[in-house]
Amino acid sequence: MKIFYPKLMLSVIIGMVTFCAFPQQAEVLPNHLTEGERAIISDYEFSGRQFTPPPTGPVRAAAEWEEVEYLLITWQPNFPNILRQIVEAAVEECKVIITTQNQAQVETYLQSNGVDLTNVSFLNEPWDSIWIRDYAGNTIYSDDVGERALTDWIYNRPRPNDNVMPLAHASTVGIPIYVTDTAPADLVNTGGNYMSDGLGNAFASELVLNENAAGNPYGVTAKTEAEIDAIMFDYMGIENYIKMTPLPYDVINHIDMHMKLLDEETLLVSKYPEGVADGPQIEQNVQYILNNFQSAFGTPYRIKWIDAPPSSNGNYPDNGGYYRNFTNAIFVNKTILLPLYRPEVDGPALAQWQEMMPGYNIVGIDVDNPGENLISLVGAIHCITHTIGVADPLWIVHQPVYQADINTDVTLDAMVKHISGVASVDVFWREEGGSSWNEAPMTFVSDDSWTTDLSIGDTNVEYYIEAEANSGKVLTRPIVAPEGFWTIDTEFLSTADYALNNISGAYPNPTYGSVSFSLNNIRGAVDVTIHNILGQQLFSESLETGDGVITLDLNESWNGTLFVNFSGEFGNVTKKVIKL
């Protein structure tokens, strides 16, 4: 794949945009627009003059939990303690690039606080704000695990030094960059309003639609949703771009302020008390996802809730409280950095994160104190950090098995890719709490797929996957294994309970047409019937096996409440569907 690399010298580009409406460091810019910025936004030139065509072949946007080589920050001197803690944790996991024009002062400060600078380098470039998540580029790979590059969107703030920072990052690392700053691909977007699962699915709020619609203040060409989706596919390989209703009290409308992808199928979501602040809209958005979309594995997303903390006097964003949350976190290989506020709310959140992500080094950083009140500027840890993935990713994708009946064989599947090819893949497993691991080789199937069966007794089983590339590179999933692993809970299930746990859906629900269900290894044949609220049978079908996704096309005349019944040797399971 031939990747286009801009030929215009970086120094020339920087020189063209060193003007700024605000003197550097004279004002601490918030994550949202200031009044001064609002006044000049309609006259500011957001689109560029350097055409960057999209990659000529397929690309894949990396997920945040994948391997990273670099952590990126901009050193805003008003937040030295927060930034120091980020650097201190990150240098144990990767290289760190710090943008600053006061390198000597930053070096002295870090060293005097015991931070090892071996993995730290400095980028002497002008900057406007600390919010690097929104303006830095995003890692993509050609052909899933091939050549590494960055994709950069138009930053939705009139901050010229920030907007061109990705060019400096790409030049420093020595990788290509694709910039969506020229019509018809002049896309305004921000990193805080973007989450990718690494498999072609991404989440955002409808901010991306609004900021690229007709009459937008950025002067970019008006785009339909389909045109925006096409740009995201061409430049980032996003095939399914899920967009949710903006939240009424989130002034920046960035989903990282209330949501976090923990893996390919798990969403961590902020939970408010009933009826408070953005809680109702968040719950509607989550239901919208569950009703209309599936994870990359063809199953419903797993939702985990974490309490959004109020201020010390109990205020939430709807009555003057800051937008506090525990989702604005970042993966840095085996470490997770997340925001903290005060001990009484931090303790339960830290415990929950550790339970959700066993084996990770969970590092909390206070963003809500009088000296460095970052959260008052509507941002936290994820907002002020970004990453660049490794040059040679060993990519392991696996849908964990969390539950199994006793005395059964459990099939474990994985997709593994490396540019040099894959030499071997193994499952390491043990009975819960065991002191040593057993090794079970996985068998190559086809198309980068590997499989093996584990015989489960009557004890919970812990396991992880390890892969070795032909180059000799070795990696595990979870990346923290063997300190972190998945657990298969075993219990004797009645046939009805087994079916209830292994028939997921319906989605979408309500539906205008078809409806789907996910069947997971249901024993024996399955009979499927549909009845209306009067008990009249509308449909009947028999399945030889109950495994995979089944999609039922509903007749136009079937309106109202329908009951889809699954029956077999396990008994009967009924799911309610609303047909519009």
VENRAUR-V391315 format. One record per helix or strand of 3 or more residues. SS is the DSSP state (helix for helix, strand for strand). FROM is the first residue (numbers start at 1). TO is the last residue. If there is no record, write none. Layout:
BEGIN
SS,FROM,TO
SS,FROM,TO
END
This chain:
BEGIN
helix,10,16
helix,35,43
strand,59,61
strand,68,74
helix,77,90
strand,95,99
helix,103,112
strand,120,123
helix,132,135
strand,138,142
strand,148,152
helix,160,163
helix,165,173
strand,176,179
helix,191,193
strand,201,205
helix,207,210
helix,225,236
strand,240,244
helix,255,257
strand,259,263
strand,266,271
helix,279,292
strand,302,307
helix,317,319
strand,330,332
strand,335,340
helix,343,356
strand,361,366
helix,374,377
helix,382,384
strand,386,389
strand,395,397
strand,403,405
strand,408,417
strand,422,431
strand,438,441
strand,449,456
strand,461,469
strand,474,477
strand,486,491
helix,495,502
strand,503,507
strand,514,522
strand,526,532
strand,537,543
strand,546,553
strand,560,568
strand,571,579
END
